Amino acid sequence: MPLLARDARLVQIRDAQLVQSIDASLADAARRAGDLLACRIGCTQCCHGAFAINALDAARLREGMTALRATNPALAVDIELRARAWLAEHGPNFPGDPETGALGTSAADQARFEDFANEAACPALDPATGRCGVYEWRPMTCRVFGPPVRAIGENGAEGLGHCELCFIGASPEQVAACEMPVPHALEAELLDEIGSKDETVVAFALIK
């Protein structure tokens, strides 16, 4: 059942709180990391390669494109053109539904996704400036990439992962001191309220 307008608005408000919490956590981690965190405008390694985004990320990106069409239509057109070009190039190999943009959930689809568009630049990336055109509305994966973030590996063990360009020469203790907490519980609650487990990729969200 689709969300009622009032419920969708409540999710949007709570998502803004989630984004605010994440951004504050990132700012604090960056302050503690100092020069060990190498993330800068124009460093775009993390802007290449397709990755899955959830329904909350997709809704936020659509909200961003709606805002850009009203406030900066030229930028919105550029982003959409890049997204359509991206889909024209990579869409034939998309491991999912090319009409809805939903990623497949079978073992075969997931295996295909491992090798899907691994070198492709994100269509939101401006190749001339190295800036993200939807930075304010970017997915959670983008928001937490760089600082040390705790994750569970394939073997079930917890560990801190960070961008390979960051924390070069740092000791494990220095890395641990810069850990960025992530409010996964709030994100999970919002996804439950949306009621969709579908995942997609950024390009589809930019044109839907």
URJO-V897935 format. One record per pair of residues at least 24 apart in sequence whose ideal C-beta (glycine too) atoms are under 6 Angstrom apart, sorted by sequence separation. I is the first residue (numbers start at 1). J is the second residue. D is the distance in Angstrom with one decimal. If there is no record, write none. Layout:
i,j,d
I,J,D
I,J,D
//
This chain:
i,j,d
90,117,4.5
148,175,5.0
148,178,5.5
147,178,5.9
148,179,4.8
149,180,5.4
147,180,4.1
149,182,5.9
86,123,4.5
144,182,5.6
83,123,4.1
82,123,3.9
79,124,5.9
52,103,5.9
79,133,4.7
75,133,5.6
50,116,5.4
50,117,3.9
49,118,4.9
64,134,4.5
48,121,5.3
64,137,3.0
47,122,4.7
61,137,5.5
60,137,4.8
47,125,4.5
122,202,5.7
123,203,5.2
57,139,3.8
44,130,5.2
53,139,4.5
42,130,3.6
41,130,5.9
51,141,5.7
102,198,4.4
103,199,4.7
102,200,6.0
46,145,5.0
101,200,4.3
101,204,3.0
39,146,4.4
87,203,5.2
86,203,4.5
29,147,4.1
83,203,4.5
22,143,5.0
83,206,4.0
83,207,5.0
38,165,4.9
79,206,5.8
80,207,5.7
38,166,4.8
37,166,5.2
36,167,4.9
36,170,5.3
56,190,5.4
56,191,5.6
54,191,6.0
55,194,5.0
55,196,4.0
65,206,5.9
58,200,5.5
55,198,5.8
62,205,6.0
61,205,4.0
33,178,4.3
54,199,5.6
32,178,4.8
52,199,4.3
58,205,4.1
29,178,5.5
29,180,3.9
50,201,5.0
25,180,5.3
25,181,5.5
21,183,5.3
18,186,5.2
15,190,5.9
14,190,5.8
11,190,5.8
11,193,5.4
//
